[in-house]
Amino acid sequence: MTLARHVISSVTTTEIRYEYLRTIGRNAFLGSHGNGGSTTAYVVETDRGATGWGLPLYDADPGQLLGRSLAELIDPEQGVIDPAAEFLDYPLHDLAARILDLPVYAMLGATGSPRVRCYSGGIYFDDLDGGMDAIRANLAQDHAFGFRDFKLKIGRGHRWMDTRAGLQRDIEVTRLARELYPDAGILVDGNDGFTLNGLFEYLDGVADCDLYWIEEPFAERRPDLEALHDHLRTMSPGPSRPKVADGEYDPNVEHVLELAREGLVDVALMDVTSHGLTAWRRTMPLLKAEASPHAWGQPLKTLYAAHLAAGLGNTPIIEGVPGPGYYVLEGGHVVLSEAPGFGLDLPITYRG
């Protein structure tokens, strides 16, 4: 059945809850991230009984979409085509793929594998409250959940500790993770909390830890990124050099794309919902780097990132939010089903 035969009959909202495996602590800038929460999802229904749902890019009045043909709002080959419907990017992709009886990643082209490598993004500064044993426990808990790669938050000296002591703790945590999990991909994220010289000192302290990538050590300043790449070349010549990942926080997307063209950003991180799936479909062919859409906050965003990776390719690894119920994790990989849409039934708690 074609999308043109479906007319939008209702757009409602529902609150969905999510939980982390534990309370997530501080990073370089922010205090405790809590143990979960709730968020608003949108549910879109058609006059033929089809339903799709998902997180919005932002909240907007859906009234002007009622009575419209679905084909006027989304093209399976492109994504959302009417700016008025942009905020429903994920619900409309879910709805269209369900009508076409395809998983979203197949509707996107199935360029990648439906088995997507996924790291834990949940190793924060819990050592500040519970010592190094808290880091050991968090790594073990995420490993037991199914992760095999870990992203460590660094930058303790930016706000929470003395600069020197914080730098040494960052090094100590990184070396501990490598010691405990010698085969893991170890990624680090500074949340823009480093100076250039401070970052160089950290990198020299973990030079033998074989980092997979360095994320957002500082704002996307071209001279600093040039200096960082020069430093990395002296540390780790060849393909073992850590990648530089950037573009998560309030990005100027054109600037990130230009830095990628210059080889200064190796992995683009624009957020999976803030940037949006349709925007990623436009961005990916222009990107002269790898992609790994930022997914922190809600486990559902990890599922979205996995469909994007499996559909569009060029995404070797994605961010996992450690929490049950929204994706299947096996041996360090999100495993996508062949169910239509995003393959997830609505976990309704209440609806309005």
Summary of the structure (lengths in Angstrom):
residues: 352
radius of gyration: 20.6
end to end distance: 29.2
largest distance: 64.3
contacts: 1222
relative contact order: 0.17
helix: 37%
strand: 23%
